[in-house]
């Protein structure tokens, strides 16, 4: 792997027994862009440029970590989300395309203030701040996650009010027009069906919920939202599609109206919106 033109071949040869070719090439190009700053066309035009020993070792290290099924975002320490570049590490979930769809849905509404509960990397809060003039706050139980979110807000040039808070030890929140949350919603029993790159590397605190109480977070956040949303304020959740009807019923029982379910790009009920009367 002495030249730029050898990088793709090395990735394919080293990883072909484990992964799909298209995925391998995607990782290779992401790695090249991250380390060398080269686009796909640069890889062709500059294929004969030599690689330093240090640079070669960086690519070798990336491939070794990929072999362990560690997600490329954790290896490179960055993820793309809604046109933004965000830092990620093992303390936060990797932002998903489904959550981009949730952000896009929220941005179709008018609001002057919003609160993101369980912010993680800050992806939702930062996207809202970047695309509106609203005052945005965000909370998380994890100080390590908040540190990542704060760095991401700074690097993306937005001001967000971050707070460390355990919602289960909280009786009230600030008054806002929008409350949004992508809480843990994968059942513990579903771990065995999930890919190793998720179960082995992403924070379980942000992913999984007890089989015995799958609506644990939705119930508490819904309860807090009844006190914290302004008149005609809106509550948005990302959800586990198998509990769409139960969450709809829960929010109806709390007194929310105009409840809407929205499907994601994979045709699954992935988002819900409810209006506080």
C-alpha positions, 0 to 999 in steps of 0.5 A: 500500500505504497501509493494512493491507488493501492488503498482501495485494493488493500481494503477490499482484499483485507475485508472481502471475507467479512463484508459486502464490497460496496460497504468496503469501498464506502469505508475506504473512501470515508477513510481516505477523505478523513486522512488525506482529504481526497475525494473519489475523483482525487483518488483517480487523479492522484493515484500515483502519489506516494503514502508516508509510512505514518499514513500507511499505518493509519489505514492499516489500523482502520482496517484492523478495527473494521475487522472487529466490526467496530463502526467506521464512525467510531473509528474515524470519530466523526459522523454526518447528520443532516448536513453537519459533521459531528464528533462521536465516540463510545459515549454516544449513539451514532446518529441514524438516518431515521433521526434525520427524518424526525428532525426534518419533520420538526422543522416543518413546524414553527417554534421559538423554543425547544428541548431535546431530552436524551441529547447524546451527540447533540445531533437533534438539538444542533440541527434544530439550532442550525436551521432555526432562530429558536432557543434550544436546550438539551439534557442528558443523564450522561456527563460524558455524552454532554461533553461530546454534545457541547463540543459538537455545538461549538464546532458547528457554531450554535449556542445550546443550553446543555444540562445534566439531568436524570428525568426520573428524578425530575418533576418539572422542566422549562416551558417550551414550544417543542419537546423532542426525544429519541429515547432508548426503545430497543428491547433487551430481548432484541439484543440477540437479533442485532448486529455485533457492530451495534451491541458490542460498541454502542452505549447500551444506556442509550439503546436498550429498555427493559422487556417488562416496561418498554414504554418507561421513557415515553410515559415519564417524558409524556408526563413531564411534557404535560407541564412543560409544553406551552399551549399548542406545544408539540411533543415529538418522539422517535419510537419502536414501531411495534409499540406505535399504538400503545404510545398513541394510547398513552399520549391520548390518555395524558390529554394530547390531541392531533396525534400523528404517526409517521413512517420512516424511509423503510415504511416503519412507524418510526415517529410520533407527534402530539399536540398539547391542548 
